[in-house]
Amino acid sequence: MKRYDLRHLKTDFLGRMKEILKETHADNETLIFIFEIGDFSGIQSSADLVKECEYELYNSLKFNEVDWTIVVKK
């Protein structure tokens, strides 16, 4: 399991998230991403990116008032 904190990127996290998803990961490895919600458009965009990169979205939830967490697996 690997955890990636993308909150420092604010609403520009999708590019870095895509880079991470394109990296080689062990089979069945779980990846956890945390990012800032912003205007909520990033939530759907992140789910679309997960599907585009051929990962399965396991969980997507609000972490606190400003952050969102998603859990994915290849």
GIRANOR-V235760 format. One record per pair of residues at least 24 apart in sequence whose ideal C-beta (glycine too) atoms are under 6 Angstrom apart, sorted by the first residue. I is the first residue (numbers start at 1). J is the second residue. D is the distance in Angstrom with one decimal. If there is no record, write none. Layout:
# GIRANOR-V235760
I_J_D + I_J_D
This chain:
# GIRANOR-V235760
1_30_4.5 + 2_31_5.4 + 3_32_4.4 + 4_33_5.1 + 5_34_5.2 + 6_35_4.4 + 7_36_5.1 + 10_36_5.5 + 11_38_4.1 + 14_45_5.8 + 18_49_5.9 + 21_53_4.0 + 25_74_5.9 + 30_73_5.1 + 31_72_5.1 + 32_71_5.3 + 33_70_5.1 + 34_67_5.7 + 34_69_4.9 + 35_68_5.8 + 36_66_5.7 + 36_67_6.0 + 37_66_5.8 + 37_68_5.0 + 43_68_5.9 + 46_70_5.8
